[in-house]
Each structure stands twice: as C-alpha cells, then as structure tokens.
Amino acid sequence: MEFKSKIKTIEWINNKSRMIDQRLLPKEFKIIEITDSEGMYKAIKEMIVRGAPAIGIAGAHGVALAAMEANKFCNDRQSFNKTVKQKSDYLKSSRPTAVNLMWAIDKQLEILSENGSSSQITDKLIQNAIKMENEDIEINKKIGQYGAKIVPQSAAILTHCNAGALATVGYGTALGVIRSAYAKDPTIKVFADETRPRQQGARLTTWELTEDGIDTTLITDGMCSYFMSKKMINLVITGADRIASNGDTANKIGTYTVAIAAKYHKIPFYIAAPLSTIDLTIPCGEQIPIEERNHDEVTHINGDWICSPKVNIINPGFDVTPNELISGIITEKGILYPPFNESIKKVFEQK
C-alpha cells in the first residue's frame, strides 16, 4: 500500500510559482504566488519556502521567472543569457548551505547553451522546472520505499527539524521514510524535536504527521538523550541540506547533538536525502558553508524578547554531523553505507 500525501508545497501554475507560506503554519494555511525572480529570492531567504529539495525547485522556478523577465526587455540572446545568469547568481546567494538550490539552478542554466530564440529558451526553462518538480515527488517515494525496509516493527522514530512534504515538493525525505513505513505498519510512532530557534519540528513536522494520522509526540531539543536512555526511541532519521563526498552531513542546527546521543545509546542514525544533496566538490564537512541567520530568531519568540537585549548572540542555521556518527544515507538509488567515500563514489558512477 502506498501512502498518499495530501501536501504539495510548491507548484508551477499559469506562469507563476504557487507555494505554501510556511511562516504561518500551523496557525494558518495560505498559498501565495511568486511572479518574479526578486519575489523568489525573498521567498527563499525569508523561509516562506524551506527544506533543501523544495528550495531547489524554488530556484528552478526562479530561473524560469528570471527568463520571463529578461524576455520582455532583452533584444538579443546574448543580453538575455547574461541577464538570466546574473539573476540566477543572485538567487543562489539566498541560502548558501542548501546545495540543492545551486544544483537546480545550474541544471536550468545548462539550457542557456541550447539553440533557439529567447522565447523558446524561456519555454524550455519553464518545462524543465515543471519536470524537476514532478521528479522530486517520485524521488521522495523511492527514498521512502528504501528507507521503510530498515524501520523495525512498531518502531519509535526520532526526527529533527522538518524533512517532510513541506521540505520537498511533496511526500518528504525523512518523513517520506516514515510515511512509507507507516503504510506497512500503522503501529509506528514518531518523536519530533521542537528544533529551535524556528521550531520547524514543532510547527511543521507535528502538523504534517498529525494531519496524516501518525502518532506523534513533540519534545524539546534537550530531551532526546532522556528518551533514548529510557529505551523509548529505536531509530533516528533526519534530512540533510548538504552532504560532503565523505558523508559528513550538514543539517539543521542541533542534528549533530542528536547524532552524538544516538551513538552513545547505540541507536541507528540515518540521513534521508536525494542524490542532488550530495556535493561531490566538497571532500569533507569542514568545507560546507554554514549560514548565519538573523539574531532575532534566537532573541524573540512570537515577536517578544526572551532574553536581555544586551546579551551576545550567535545563530548558525546548520551544523555538520561527522560521517562516523551516521549509520546510512537513504537515497533514491538505495541506502549508502560506510565507508561513505566509497559508496557515494560508486552510486554516482552508476548514474
């Protein structure tokens, strides 16, 4: 039985990018339309859309929007190409850690080398963005199918941040594994970390899973070791924003802490991510750029100060989990196991 996800996070309709405004969940469900590349930059930067795969598709949509803009005022292909590339580079700067953004934009830019008028190239960019959008859902379902095989009967699964339908076009990576496992075994349950400072686990993961009827318990970020010590968690599955060629993985801040706790308690820790999240140009996690986010995310909750205005703040959006803490990486081509530099190289050779 296949689990039917109810959520489609981002979709190209009538020459516009339509997406769920994730800043408003779970209080309000609202669809907004992005009609230009500047609007897409802000949507990515301000986390209207978030999650590495969804950000990638947003980037692909953004390039299509940039081409539509350039097609209106550029008189030749050379100026058209130059404008689209400039706007694409700007889009890339919106979220530096999630490599799917760069991957998707670069896939779009390959089309600029093809023959045809600016209008024809614009149409190709739109069609390719739609193709990538549809492929994302199928990739997530394959990740879910492979990942479900390692979920024990009646497992309690801990996840951190949101790697669900809201982080992708639909279905999800880590939550895609959970959905596929739940379709076979409805006795599984989930522990969701709150995920400070933006509470994606509390706001988004719990909303998704409870909407799907999956037994979900919300815990704060500091509680995972307690529940592991009580043998109430059997498995950890998270998503990823960038994976180095040796398997070191950048994910939402706090993931590294969870991985350390899982290792100590001998609990398997898995990453679920498409191959597009693996960055072969980076040999290890130390070279992954870590986004420093607005300090207000730490100092405020719901617009109110929660600390002294005089205190110092550091707010990295991500941390890097070393490969030796990772049991496996669940991809659309199967589960990659240590040594990751060998299994990652092999899967790309087979592509």
C-alpha positions as CSV (number, residue, x, y, z in Angstrom):
1,M,0.0,0.0,0.0
2,E,1.3,3.4,-0.9
3,F,0.8,6.3,1.4
4,K,-1.0,9.3,-0.2
5,S,0.5,12.6,0.9
6,K,-2.0,15.4,1.0
7,I,0.5,18.2,0.7
8,K,2.1,19.8,-2.4
9,T,4.4,22.5,-1.2
10,I,5.4,24.3,-4.4
11,E,3.8,24.1,-7.9
12,W,4.2,26.0,-11.2
13,I,0.7,27.1,-12.4
14,N,-0.2,29.7,-15.1
15,N,3.4,31.1,-15.3
16,K,3.5,31.6,-11.6
17,S,5.1,29.7,-8.7
18,R,2.5,28.8,-6.1
19,M,3.7,27.8,-2.7
20,I,2.6,27.3,0.9
21,D,3.7,30.2,3.2
22,Q,5.4,28.0,5.8
23,R,6.0,31.0,8.1
24,L,2.3,30.9,9.0
25,L,1.9,27.2,9.8
26,P,0.3,25.7,11.9
27,K,-1.9,28.7,12.7
28,E,-2.8,29.5,9.1
29,F,-2.7,27.6,5.8
30,K,-2.1,30.1,3.0
31,I,-1.0,29.7,-0.6
32,I,0.9,32.6,-2.1
33,E,2.0,33.3,-5.7
34,I,5.5,34.4,-6.7
35,T,5.6,36.2,-10.0
36,D,9.2,37.5,-10.4
37,S,12.7,36.4,-9.5
38,E,13.1,39.1,-6.8
39,G,10.0,37.7,-5.1
40,M,11.5,34.2,-5.3
41,Y,14.7,35.4,-3.7
42,K,12.7,36.8,-0.8
43,A,10.6,33.7,-0.5
44,I,13.7,31.5,-0.2
45,K,15.6,34.0,2.0
46,E,12.7,34.6,4.4
47,M,11.8,30.9,4.6
48,I,8.4,31.2,3.0
49,V,9.7,28.0,1.3
50,R,12.3,25.9,3.1
51,G,13.9,22.5,3.1
52,A,16.7,21.6,0.7
53,P,14.7,19.9,-2.1
54,A,11.9,22.4,-2.0
55,I,14.5,25.3,-2.1
56,G,16.0,23.6,-5.2
57,I,12.7,23.6,-7.0
58,A,12.0,27.2,-6.0
59,G,15.4,28.0,-7.5
60,A,14.4,26.3,-10.8
61,H,11.1,28.2,-10.8
62,G,13.1,31.4,-10.0
63,V,15.3,30.9,-13.1
64,A,12.1,30.5,-15.2
65,L,10.7,33.7,-13.8
66,A,14.1,35.4,-14.5
67,A,13.9,34.3,-18.1
68,M,10.3,35.6,-18.4
69,E,11.5,39.0,-17.2
70,A,14.6,39.0,-19.4
71,N,12.5,38.1,-22.4
72,K,10.5,41.3,-22.1
73,F,13.4,43.7,-22.4
74,C,16.4,41.9,-23.8
75,N,16.8,42.4,-27.6
76,D,19.1,39.5,-28.3
77,R,20.2,36.1,-26.9
78,Q,23.5,37.4,-25.6
79,S,21.9,40.0,-23.3
80,F,19.1,37.6,-22.5
81,N,21.6,34.9,-21.3
82,K,23.6,37.4,-19.4
83,T,20.6,38.7,-17.5
84,V,19.3,35.3,-16.7
85,K,22.7,34.2,-15.3
86,Q,23.0,37.4,-13.2
87,K,19.6,36.8,-11.7
88,S,20.4,33.2,-11.2
89,D,23.6,34.0,-9.3
90,Y,21.5,36.3,-7.1
91,L,19.1,33.5,-6.4
92,K,21.9,31.2,-5.4
93,S,23.0,33.7,-2.7
94,S,19.7,33.5,-0.9
95,R,20.6,30.3,1.1
96,P,24.2,29.3,0.9
97,T,24.1,25.9,2.7
98,A,21.4,24.0,0.8
99,V,23.3,22.6,-2.2
100,N,20.0,21.6,-3.9
101,L,19.5,25.3,-4.7
102,M,22.8,25.5,-6.6
103,W,22.2,22.1,-8.3
104,A,18.7,23.0,-9.6
105,I,19.8,26.5,-10.8
106,D,22.8,25.0,-12.6
107,K,20.6,22.4,-14.3
108,Q,18.4,25.2,-15.6
109,L,21.4,27.3,-16.8
110,E,22.6,24.4,-19.0
111,I,19.5,25.1,-21.2
112,L,21.0,28.6,-22.0
113,S,23.6,26.9,-24.2
114,E,20.8,25.4,-26.5
115,N,19.8,26.9,-29.8
116,G,16.6,28.9,-30.1
117,S,15.1,32.3,-29.5
118,S,14.8,33.9,-26.1
119,S,11.1,32.9,-26.1
120,Q,11.9,29.3,-26.9
121,I,14.5,29.1,-24.2
122,T,12.1,30.6,-21.7
123,D,9.6,27.9,-22.6
124,K,12.2,25.2,-22.2
125,L,13.2,26.6,-18.7
126,I,9.5,26.5,-17.6
127,Q,9.0,23.0,-18.9
128,N,12.3,21.8,-17.2
129,A,11.2,23.4,-13.9
130,I,7.9,21.5,-14.1
131,K,9.8,18.3,-14.9
132,M,12.1,18.7,-11.9
133,E,9.1,19.4,-9.7
134,N,7.4,16.2,-10.7
135,E,10.6,14.2,-10.4
136,D,11.1,15.4,-6.9
137,I,7.9,13.6,-5.7
138,E,9.0,10.3,-7.4
139,I,12.5,10.6,-5.9
140,N,11.0,11.0,-2.4
141,K,8.7,8.0,-2.8
142,K,11.8,5.9,-3.8
143,I,13.6,7.2,-0.7
144,G,10.6,6.2,1.4
145,Q,10.5,2.7,-0.1
146,Y,14.2,2.0,0.6
147,G,14.1,3.6,4.0
148,A,11.0,1.7,5.2
149,K,13.0,-1.5,5.0
150,I,15.2,-0.5,7.9
151,V,12.4,0.6,10.2
152,P,11.7,-2.1,12.9
153,Q,8.2,-3.3,13.7
154,S,6.4,-0.8,16.0
155,A,9.4,1.5,16.0
156,A,9.6,4.8,17.8
157,I,11.4,7.1,15.4
158,L,13.0,10.4,16.4
159,T,13.3,13.2,13.7
160,H,14.8,16.6,13.9
161,C,13.6,19.7,12.1
162,N,11.3,19.1,9.1
163,A,12.2,16.8,6.3
164,G,8.7,16.2,5.1
165,A,6.3,17.1,2.3
166,L,6.8,20.8,3.3
167,A,10.6,20.5,2.8
168,T,10.1,19.0,-0.7
169,V,7.5,19.3,-3.4
170,G,5.6,16.5,-1.7
171,Y,5.9,13.3,0.4
172,G,9.2,14.1,2.0
173,T,12.6,12.6,2.6
174,A,12.9,11.6,6.3
175,L,9.1,11.9,6.7
176,G,8.8,10.1,3.4
177,V,10.5,7.1,5.0
178,I,8.1,7.4,8.0
179,R,5.1,7.6,5.7
180,S,6.2,4.5,3.7
181,A,6.9,2.6,6.9
182,Y,3.5,3.7,8.4
183,A,1.7,2.4,5.3
184,K,3.0,-1.1,6.1
185,D,2.9,-0.8,9.9
186,P,0.5,1.7,11.4
187,T,1.8,0.9,14.9
188,I,5.0,3.0,14.4
189,K,5.2,6.4,16.2
190,V,7.3,9.5,16.0
191,F,9.1,11.8,18.4
192,A,9.6,15.2,16.8
193,D,12.3,17.6,18.2
194,E,11.0,21.1,18.6
195,T,14.0,22.4,16.6
196,R,14.9,25.8,18.0
197,P,15.1,28.6,17.1
198,R,12.5,28.5,14.3
199,Q,10.6,25.4,15.7
200,Q,10.2,23.6,12.4
201,G,9.7,20.4,14.2
202,A,7.0,21.8,16.5
203,R,5.3,23.9,13.8
204,L,5.7,21.9,10.6
205,T,6.6,18.2,11.4
206,T,3.9,17.8,14.0
207,W,1.4,19.5,11.7
208,E,2.2,17.2,8.8
209,L,2.2,13.9,10.8
210,T,-0.9,14.6,12.8
211,E,-2.8,15.6,9.7
212,D,-1.8,12.2,8.3
213,G,-3.0,10.4,11.5
214,I,0.5,9.3,12.5
215,D,1.1,9.0,16.3
216,T,3.5,11.9,17.1
217,T,5.0,13.2,20.3
218,L,6.6,16.7,20.5
219,I,9.7,17.0,22.7
220,T,12.1,19.9,23.2
221,D,15.6,19.7,21.7
222,G,17.3,18.9,25.1
223,M,15.1,15.9,25.8
224,C,16.3,13.4,23.2
225,S,19.0,11.8,25.4
226,Y,16.5,11.3,28.2
227,F,14.1,9.3,26.0
228,M,17.0,7.4,24.4
229,S,18.2,6.4,27.9
230,K,14.7,5.1,28.7
231,K,14.8,3.0,25.5
232,M,11.8,4.9,24.1
233,I,13.5,5.6,20.8
234,N,14.6,2.9,18.3
235,L,15.7,4.9,15.3
236,V,16.7,8.4,14.3
237,I,16.0,9.7,10.7
238,T,16.7,13.2,9.6
239,G,17.1,15.1,6.3
240,A,20.1,17.0,5.0
241,D,20.9,20.3,3.4
242,R,24.3,19.3,2.0
243,I,26.3,16.1,2.2
244,A,30.1,16.1,1.5
245,S,31.7,13.4,-0.6
246,N,32.9,11.6,2.5
247,G,29.4,11.5,4.0
248,D,29.7,14.4,6.5
249,T,26.3,16.0,6.6
250,A,25.0,19.5,7.2
251,N,21.5,19.7,8.6
252,K,19.5,22.0,10.8
253,I,21.4,23.1,13.9
254,G,21.1,20.5,16.7
255,T,21.3,17.5,14.4
256,Y,24.9,16.9,15.5
257,T,23.8,16.7,19.1
258,V,21.2,14.2,18.3
259,A,23.7,12.1,16.4
260,I,26.1,12.0,19.3
261,A,23.4,11.0,21.7
262,A,22.2,8.2,19.3
263,K,25.8,6.9,19.0
264,Y,26.2,6.7,22.8
265,H,22.9,4.9,23.2
266,K,23.7,2.5,20.2
267,I,20.6,3.8,18.3
268,P,20.9,3.8,14.4
269,F,21.1,7.3,13.0
270,Y,20.1,7.6,9.3
271,I,20.1,10.5,6.8
272,A,17.4,10.6,4.1
273,A,18.2,12.8,1.1
274,P,18.2,12.7,-2.7
275,L,21.5,12.3,-4.5
276,S,21.2,16.0,-5.5
277,T,22.0,16.9,-1.9
278,I,25.4,15.2,-2.2
279,D,28.1,17.7,-3.1
280,L,31.0,15.8,-4.8
281,T,33.0,19.0,-5.0
282,I,33.4,19.1,-1.2
283,P,35.6,16.4,0.4
284,C,34.5,16.9,4.0
285,G,32.1,18.8,6.2
286,E,34.6,21.4,7.3
287,Q,34.2,23.0,3.8
288,I,30.4,23.2,3.9
289,P,29.4,26.9,4.2
290,I,27.2,27.5,7.3
291,E,24.6,30.2,7.1
292,E,24.5,32.7,9.9
293,R,20.9,33.7,10.4
294,N,19.1,36.7,11.9
295,H,19.7,37.1,15.6
296,D,16.0,37.9,16.2
297,E,15.3,34.2,15.6
298,V,17.1,33.5,18.9
299,T,16.2,36.6,21.0
300,H,12.5,36.6,20.1
301,I,9.5,34.2,20.2
302,N,6.3,35.4,18.6
303,G,7.7,38.9,18.5
304,D,8.6,39.1,22.2
305,W,12.0,39.3,23.7
306,I,13.0,36.2,25.7
307,C,16.4,37.4,26.9
308,S,18.4,40.5,27.9
309,P,18.8,42.8,24.9
310,K,22.5,43.2,26.0
311,V,23.4,39.5,25.5
312,N,25.6,38.3,22.7
313,I,24.0,36.1,20.0
314,I,25.4,33.6,17.5
315,N,22.9,31.9,15.3
316,P,24.3,29.3,12.8
317,G,21.4,27.8,10.9
318,F,23.1,24.4,10.5
319,D,25.7,22.1,12.0
320,V,27.7,19.2,10.5
321,T,27.4,15.6,11.6
322,P,30.6,13.7,11.1
323,N,30.2,10.6,8.9
324,E,31.3,8.2,11.7
325,L,28.1,9.0,13.5
326,I,25.9,8.1,10.5
327,S,24.6,4.6,10.1
328,G,23.5,5.1,6.5
329,I,22.3,7.6,3.9
330,I,18.9,6.7,2.3
331,T,18.7,7.9,-1.3
332,E,16.5,7.2,-4.3
333,K,19.1,4.7,-5.5
334,G,19.2,2.7,-2.3
335,I,20.9,3.0,1.1
336,L,24.6,4.0,1.2
337,Y,26.6,2.6,4.0
338,P,30.1,3.3,5.3
339,P,32.8,3.8,4.1
340,F,30.8,6.6,2.5
341,N,33.6,7.9,0.3
342,E,33.4,4.5,-1.5
343,S,29.6,4.1,-1.5
344,I,29.0,7.6,-2.6
345,K,31.5,7.4,-5.4
346,K,30.0,4.1,-6.6
347,V,26.4,5.3,-6.7
348,F,27.5,8.3,-8.9
349,E,29.4,6.1,-11.2
350,Q,26.3,4.1,-11.7
351,K,24.1,7.1,-12.5
